[in-house]
């Protein structure tokens, strides 16, 4: 039995506990959560808050060093820039970049990812780092023949799959995947992630082939004449097994369709803002009862895996969009990045909150020298004052996977920098 205690414990499933503690069993699951006077002090973290590990429901670990490429371009040309540069890399370079992405997630207190993986490298990185994950292997194309690539990548990562590291499939988006391919993916019986209604560029192309996307026709499927949400709903391809990333440009009917089919939505506000796509109607999505999560997307657009930055931006964007200071509270934003992410990925029975019986996936955050110390409200202090640089330790199943000051992953960082250099013009 291992016990961690701190000035505050924030279970998310219940109110914050002053001078709290978490007891971790030998099986890696939480044995008790409560006052340190009752549970025990064990290893004491003064000036800190203990939180559930973040559940990042939509990430791209393999793009950890892509920051800044194509900045200022509209969405279509921006994607084209990244596709062209990615083609310059080999699989070993993608492996190195994914390792850096996994390390950066751990350093930000992220313990679970739902990762859309182009090469399968994300699965290898998660296995090495200990990250809990659903890795959705990406597919692109008009029909079921595109699954040949899926099976090839699956063979590459099969040996690392486990209860902690699960397999999914990601038909990338309705502009890169035809309905026949979406149907073929559905027959696999795996969790599905896809990008839906992210930008006006995308919607213009889907409706009639117009807009900036038209110059990339060789990479895309023929315009289906309908937006992604409506297209997949009409084809019976939406359901609770689907995580839809972004959903920025959705109307009332599309929100209703997502809710009707119990689709989970991964809200990535920094990415959408940086690309000029807008901001998703978070209040409307939540009011419709959708399983909604805050996620980082990739450093290609976010531009980091710092979940604290994402949470702050989500809070501010929601309040600005609704012109209402109570549109999203600090506690609600924290829930969306923990238990909300777990619900989106179908993992809420095991992670997302600090409760007895769940896995001991948690983060220790120091706020000792922050402007919020001494803390009045640990949740507000976490959202407004937290950062990756304040993460003291990250544990997964009770095992310490990150400790501030660690020198792990140096070789991968050097290799990832070399890979980025190859992509520079």
C-alpha positions in Angstrom: 0.0 0.0 0.0 1.3 3.5 -1.0 -0.2 6.7 0.4 0.1 10.1 -1.2 -1.1 13.2 0.7 -1.2 16.9 -0.1 -2.7 20.2 0.9 -5.7 19.4 -1.3 -7.1 16.3 -3.0 -9.6 17.0 -5.8 -11.5 13.8 -6.6 -13.7 15.4 -9.3 -16.4 13.0 -8.4 -16.8 14.8 -5.1 -15.9 18.0 -3.4 -12.2 19.0 -2.8 -10.6 17.6 0.4 -8.4 19.9 2.4 -5.3 18.0 3.8 -6.4 14.9 1.8 -4.8 11.6 0.9 -5.0 8.8 -1.7 -4.2 5.3 -0.8 -3.0 3.0 -3.6 -3.3 -0.7 -3.4 -0.6 -3.2 -4.6 -2.8 -3.9 -7.6 -2.5 -0.2 -8.8 -6.0 0.7 -8.0 -7.2 3.3 -5.5 -7.9 1.8 -2.1 -9.2 4.9 -0.3 -9.6 8.7 -0.8 -10.2 11.0 2.2 -8.7 13.1 4.9 -5.1 12.4 5.6 -6.0 12.1 9.3 -8.0 9.0 8.3 -6.2 7.6 5.3 -2.6 8.5 6.4 -0.1 11.0 5.3 2.4 8.6 3.6 4.5 10.6 1.1 3.6 14.2 1.7 3.5 16.9 -1.1 3.4 20.3 0.6 1.9 23.1 -1.4 0.4 20.7 -3.9 -3.0 19.5 -5.2 -3.6 15.8 -6.1 -5.9 15.5 -9.1 -7.1 12.7 -11.4 -4.8 12.3 -14.4 -6.1 14.1 -17.5 -7.9 12.1 -20.1 -6.9 13.6 -23.5 -9.7 12.3 -25.8 -8.1 13.6 -29.0 -4.4 13.8 -29.6 -1.8 13.2 -32.3 1.4 12.2 -30.6 3.2 11.7 -33.9 3.0 15.5 -34.6 4.7 16.6 -31.4 7.4 18.7 -33.2 5.2 20.1 -36.1 4.5 23.4 -34.3 4.3 26.5 -36.5 4.2 24.8 -39.9 1.8 26.8 -42.2 0.7 29.2 -39.5 -1.7 31.8 -41.0 -3.0 29.6 -43.8 -6.6 28.7 -44.0 -7.5 25.1 -43.0 -7.2 23.4 -46.4 -3.8 24.8 -47.4 -2.6 24.3 -43.8 -3.4 20.6 -44.0 -1.7 20.4 -47.4 1.5 21.9 -45.9 1.5 19.2 -43.2 0.8 16.3 -45.6 3.7 17.4 -47.8 6.1 17.7 -45.0 5.1 14.5 -43.3 6.0 12.6 -46.5 9.6 13.5 -45.9 9.9 11.3 -42.8 10.6 7.7 -42.3 8.9 5.5 -39.7 11.9 5.6 -37.2 11.6 9.4 -37.2 7.9 9.1 -36.6 8.6 6.8 -33.7 11.0 9.3 -32.1 8.5 12.1 -32.5 5.7 10.0 -30.9 8.0 9.2 -27.9 8.5 12.9 -27.3 4.7 13.4 -27.6 4.1 10.8 -25.0 6.7 12.3 -22.7 5.2 15.7 -23.1 1.7 14.4 -22.2 3.0 12.8 -19.0 4.8 16.1 -18.1 1.4 17.8 -18.5 -0.4 15.4 -16.2 -2.1 13.5 -19.0 -2.4 9.8 -18.2 -4.8 8.6 -20.9 -5.0 9.5 -24.6 -7.3 8.8 -27.4 -4.8 9.2 -30.2 -5.3 9.3 -33.9 -2.2 7.6 -35.3 -1.0 7.8 -38.9 1.9 5.3 -38.6 1.2 3.3 -35.4 4.2 5.0 -33.7 1.8 6.4 -31.1 1.1 2.9 -29.9 4.7 2.0 -29.5 5.3 5.3 -27.6 2.4 4.7 -25.3 3.6 1.2 -24.5 7.1 2.4 -23.7 5.9 5.4 -21.6 3.1 3.6 -19.8 0.4 5.9 -21.1 -3.1 4.5 -21.0 -4.5 4.8 -24.5 -6.9 4.0 -27.3 -4.8 4.3 -30.4 -7.0 4.8 -33.5 -5.1 3.8 -36.6 -5.9 6.3 -39.4 -7.2 5.2 -42.8 -7.8 7.3 -45.9 -9.5 6.4 -49.2 -12.8 5.8 -51.0 -13.5 2.2 -50.2 -12.7 -0.9 -48.1 -9.4 -1.5 -49.9 -8.0 1.3 -47.7 -8.2 -1.1 -44.8 -5.1 -2.9 -46.1 -3.1 -0.1 -44.6 -4.9 -0.5 -41.3 -4.1 -4.2 -41.1 -0.5 -3.5 -42.0 -0.1 -1.0 -39.2 -2.0 -3.3 -36.9 0.5 -6.0 -37.5 3.3 -3.5 -36.6 1.8 -2.8 -33.1 -0.1 -6.0 -32.3 2.5 -7.1 -29.8 2.1 -4.0 -27.6 -1.7 -4.1 -27.3 -3.2 -4.8 -23.9 -6.0 -3.9 -21.5 -4.2 -0.6 -21.0 -3.4 0.0 -24.6 -6.4 -0.7 -26.9 -6.9 -0.5 -30.6 -9.3 1.7 -32.5 -9.7 2.8 -36.1 -9.9 6.4 -37.4 -11.5 7.0 -40.8 -9.9 10.4 -41.0 -12.7 12.6 -42.2 -15.6 12.7 -44.7 -13.4 14.6 -47.2 -10.6 11.9 -47.1 -12.8 8.8 -46.6 -15.8 7.6 -48.6 -18.9 6.1 -47.0 -17.8 2.6 -48.1 -14.6 3.0 -46.1 -16.6 4.2 -43.1 -18.8 1.2 -43.4 -15.8 -1.1 -43.6 -14.4 0.5 -40.5 -17.7 -0.1 -38.7 -17.5 -3.8 -39.4 -14.3 -4.1 -37.4 -16.1 -3.7 -34.1 -13.6 -1.3 -32.8 -13.8 2.2 -31.2 -14.0 4.8 -33.9 -12.6 8.4 -34.0 -13.1 10.8 -36.9 -12.8 14.5 -37.6 -16.2 16.2 -38.2 -17.4 19.7 -39.2 -14.1 21.3 -38.3 -14.0 24.3 -40.7 -15.8 26.2 -43.4 -13.2 25.1 -45.9 -14.2 21.5 -45.2 -17.9 22.2 -45.4 -17.6 24.0 -48.7 -15.8 21.1 -50.3 -18.2 18.5 -49.0 -21.2 20.4 -50.2 -20.2 21.2 -53.8 -16.4 20.9 -54.2 -15.8 24.6 -53.9 -13.4 26.6 -51.7 -9.7 26.1 -50.9 -10.0 22.4 -50.7 -10.7 22.2 -54.4 -7.0 22.4 -55.2 -6.3 19.2 -53.2 -8.8 17.0 -55.1 -6.2 14.4 -55.8 -6.0 13.7 -52.0 -9.7 13.7 -51.4 -12.8 11.7 -52.1 -15.5 13.1 -54.4 -17.7 15.7 -52.7 -20.7 13.8 -51.3 -23.0 16.9 -51.3 -23.6 16.9 -47.6 -21.8 17.8 -44.4 -20.0 15.2 -42.3 -22.5 14.9 -39.5 -25.5 14.6 -41.8 -23.8 12.3 -44.1 -22.7 9.8 -41.5 -26.1 10.0 -39.6 -28.0 9.2 -42.8 -25.8 6.2 -43.4 -26.3 4.9 -39.9 -22.6 5.3 -39.1 -22.9 7.3 -35.9 -23.2 5.8 -32.4 -21.8 5.7 -28.9 -18.6 4.0 -30.2 -17.7 7.2 -32.2 -15.6 10.1 -30.9 -16.1 13.1 -33.2 -13.2 15.6 -33.0 -14.0 19.3 -33.2 -17.6 19.8 -34.3 -17.0 23.6 -34.6 -19.3 24.3 -37.5 -22.5 22.5 -36.5 -26.0 23.8 -36.6 -29.0 23.0 -34.3 -30.1 20.0 -36.4 -26.5 18.6 -36.4 -26.2 18.9 -32.7 -29.5 17.1 -32.3 -28.2 14.3 -34.6 -25.0 13.9 -32.6 -27.1 13.7 -29.4 -29.6 11.3 -30.9 -26.8 8.9 -31.7 -24.9 9.4 -28.4 -21.7 10.5 -30.3 -18.9 11.8 -28.0 -17.3 15.1 -29.0 -13.7 16.0 -28.4 -13.5 19.8 -28.1 -10.1 21.2 -29.1 -10.5 25.0 -28.6 -6.8 26.1 -29.0 -6.4 24.2 -32.3 -9.7 25.5 -33.7 -8.8 29.1 -32.7 -5.2 29.0 -34.1 -6.5 27.7 -37.4 -9.2 30.3 -37.6 -11.9 27.7 -37.7 -13.9 29.2 -34.8 -14.9 27.8 -31.5 -17.3 24.9 -31.0 -20.7 25.7 -29.3 -19.6 24.0 -26.1 -22.6 25.2 -24.0 -25.0 23.9 -26.7 -23.2 20.6 -26.9 -23.4 20.1 -23.2 -27.0 21.2 -22.9 -27.9 18.6 -25.5 -26.5 15.9 -23.2 -23.5 15.0 -25.4 -20.5 13.3 -23.8 -18.1 16.2 -24.3 -14.4 16.3 -23.5 -11.7 18.9 -23.7 -8.7 17.7 -25.7 -5.4 19.1 -27.0 -5.4 17.9 -30.6 -1.7 18.1 -31.8 1.1 20.6 -31.4 0.8 21.2 -35.1 -2.1 23.4 -34.3 -2.6 23.7 -30.5 0.5 24.2 -30.1 1.4 21.9 -27.2 0.1 19.0 -25.1 -0.2 21.3 -22.1 -3.7 20.5 -20.8 -3.6 23.4 -18.4 -3.3 25.8 -21.3 -6.1 24.0 -23.0 -8.4 24.2 -19.9 -7.8 27.9 -19.5 -8.5 28.6 -23.1 -11.6 26.5 -23.1 -12.9 28.4 -20.1 -12.2 31.8 -21.6 -13.5 30.9 -25.1 -16.8 29.5 -23.6 -17.4 32.6 -21.6 -16.5 34.9 -24.5 -18.7 33.0 -27.0 -21.7 33.1 -24.6 -20.8 36.5 -23.1 -21.5 35.0 -19.8 -19.1 34.5 -16.9 -20.9 31.3 -15.8 -21.0 29.7 -19.2 -18.3 27.4 -18.0 -16.9 27.1 -14.5 -13.5 26.0 -13.4 -14.9 22.9 -11.9 -16.8 22.1 -15.1 -13.7 22.6 -17.3 -11.7 20.3 -15.0 -14.4 17.6 -15.3 -14.4 17.8 -19.1 -10.7 17.0 -19.1 -10.9 14.2 -16.7 -14.2 12.3 -16.2 -15.6 13.9 -19.3 -12.7 12.5 -21.4 -13.1 9.1 -19.8 -16.8 9.1 -20.7 -16.0 10.1 -24.2 -13.6 7.1 -24.6 -15.8 4.7 -22.7 -13.4 4.4 -19.8 -15.3 6.1 -17.0 -15.5 2.9 -15.0 -11.8 2.8 -14.6 -10.3 6.4 -14.9 -11.2 10.1 -14.8 -11.8 10.6 -11.1 -10.3 9.6 -7.8 -12.6 6.9 -6.4 -11.9 3.6 -4.7 -11.7 0.8 -7.3 -10.5 3.0 -10.1 -7.0 2.9 -11.4 -4.6 5.2 -9.5 -4.0 7.5 -12.5 -3.2 10.8 -10.9 -1.2 14.0 -11.1 0.5 16.0 -8.3 0.5 19.7 -9.1 2.5 22.2 -7.1 0.9 25.7 -6.6 3.2 26.6 -3.8 4.7 29.8 -5.3 1.7 30.7 -7.5 -0.3 33.9 -7.2 -3.1 31.7 -5.8 -1.2 30.5 -2.7 -2.4 30.1 -0.1 -5.3 28.4 -1.9 -8.8 29.6 -1.4 -10.2 27.2 -4.0 -7.9 24.5 -5.4 -9.9 23.9 -8.5 -9.9 27.6 -9.6 -6.2 27.7 -8.7 -5.5 24.6 -10.8 -7.4 25.9 -13.9 -6.1 29.5 -13.7 -2.7 28.9 -12.3 -1.7 25.4 -13.3 0.9 24.5 -16.0 3.0 21.6 -17.1 6.0 23.2 -15.4 4.1 22.9 -12.1 3.5 19.1 -12.4 5.5 17.4 -9.7 4.6 13.8 -10.6 2.3 11.8 -12.8 1.3 8.2 -11.8 -0.5 5.6 -13.9 -1.9 2.5 -12.1 0.1 3.7 -9.1 3.4 3.7 -11.0 5.3 6.9 -11.2 5.7 7.6 -14.9 7.0 11.2 -14.6 8.8 13.1 -11.9 9.8 16.7 -12.4 13.5 17.0 -13.2 13.6 13.6 -14.9 16.1 13.2 -17.7 14.3 10.5 -19.7 13.7 10.7 -23.4 16.8 12.7 -24.2 17.8 10.5 -27.2 14.3 10.7 -28.6 14.2 14.5 -28.3 17.5 14.8 -30.2 16.1 12.4 -32.9 12.8 14.4 -33.0 14.6 17.6 -33.5 16.6 16.1 -36.4 13.3 14.9 -37.9 11.8 18.4 -37.6 14.9 19.8 -39.3 14.3 17.5 -42.3 10.8 19.0 -42.7 12.0 22.6 -42.7 12.2 24.3 -46.2 
